[in-house]
Amino acid sequence: MSKLIQEIELGQMKSDLPHFKVGDELEITIKMEEGRNQIFKGTVIARRNRGLRSSVTLRKTSHGVSLERVFPIHSPLLTFARLKKGRVRRAKLYYLRNLAGRAARVKEDVRSSAK
């Protein structure tokens, strides 16, 4: 990639992102056109690190219906907050798609909760 494109992308990348990884529970606030905010809370099942084009996939279950949504990490319309730290041993949690109820939960990591 050319150095000019890299410089432009570095200027548009967010620097105030919380540290999160796969298995964590995030709350993403989306700024809508009407001036109101929409909140999406879910478990991170995948993270794609590609510089400015990085994205995160969240999964939530509401009223028995599961929903997945992909968010661009560096979008100026989104703000991220980590609610819980998950304890997982995989890079992608796509297997959660086939589980329901308590089986689809991710254990909370309480070992390093002092952070």
C-alpha positions in Angstrom: 0.0 0.0 0.0 1.3 3.4 -0.8 2.6 5.7 2.0 0.1 8.4 1.1 -2.9 6.1 1.6 -1.4 4.9 4.9 -1.0 8.5 6.2 -4.6 9.3 5.3 -5.9 6.2 7.0 -3.9 6.9 10.2 -5.5 10.3 10.4 -9.0 8.7 10.3 -8.4 5.9 12.8 -9.8 6.1 16.3 -7.4 6.2 19.2 -9.8 6.1 22.1 -11.1 2.5 21.6 -11.4 0.3 24.7 -9.3 -2.9 24.7 -11.6 -5.8 23.7 -11.3 -9.2 22.2 -13.4 -12.1 21.1 -15.7 -13.3 23.9 -16.1 -9.9 25.5 -19.5 -8.3 25.9 -19.7 -4.9 24.2 -22.2 -2.0 24.2 -22.1 -0.1 20.9 -23.9 3.2 20.7 -24.9 4.2 17.2 -25.6 7.8 16.4 -28.7 7.9 14.1 -29.6 10.6 11.6 -32.6 11.8 13.6 -30.2 12.9 16.5 -31.0 9.9 18.7 -28.8 7.0 19.7 -29.4 3.3 19.3 -27.6 0.8 21.6 -26.6 -2.7 20.6 -25.3 -5.0 23.4 -23.8 -8.3 22.4 -21.0 -10.8 22.6 -18.0 -10.4 20.2 -17.9 -13.5 18.1 -15.3 -12.3 15.5 -12.9 -9.5 15.1 -11.2 -8.5 11.8 -8.1 -6.4 12.1 -7.4 -4.6 8.8 -6.3 -1.1 9.8 -9.0 1.4 8.9 -11.2 -1.4 7.5 -11.2 -3.3 10.8 -14.6 -4.7 11.9 -16.2 -6.6 14.8 -19.1 -9.0 14.7 -21.5 -8.9 17.6 -24.2 -11.5 18.5 -27.2 -11.0 20.8 -30.4 -12.8 21.6 -33.5 -10.9 22.2 -36.9 -12.5 22.9 -35.7 -15.8 21.5 -34.4 -14.4 18.2 -30.7 -14.3 17.6 -29.2 -11.3 15.7 -25.7 -10.8 14.4 -24.4 -7.5 13.2 -21.0 -6.4 11.8 -19.7 -3.0 12.8 -16.7 -1.0 11.4 -14.5 -0.3 14.4 -13.2 3.1 13.2 -16.6 4.6 12.2 -17.1 8.1 13.6 -20.8 7.2 14.3 -20.0 4.5 16.8 -18.8 4.5 20.4 -17.7 1.3 22.2 -17.9 0.3 25.8 -16.8 -3.1 27.2 -19.2 -4.5 29.8 -17.7 -7.9 30.6 -14.5 -9.7 29.8 -15.1 -13.1 28.4 -13.0 -16.2 28.9 -12.6 -18.1 25.6 -10.0 -20.2 23.9 -10.8 -19.5 20.3 -10.3 -16.7 17.8 -13.8 -17.0 16.3 -16.9 -18.1 18.2 -19.0 -19.1 15.2 -20.1 -22.3 17.1 -22.4 -20.1 19.2 -24.7 -19.9 16.2 -25.7 -23.5 16.8 -26.3 -23.2 20.5 -29.2 -21.7 22.4 -30.0 -20.7 26.0 -27.5 -21.3 28.7 -25.3 -23.3 26.4 -24.6 -20.1 24.3 -23.2 -18.2 27.2 -19.5 -17.2 27.5 -17.9 -17.5 30.9 -16.8 -14.3 32.4 -13.1 -13.8 33.1 -12.7 -12.8 36.7 -9.0 -13.6 37.0 -7.8 -10.1 36.0 -10.9 -8.0 36.9 -8.7 -5.3 38.6 -8.2 -3.6 35.2 
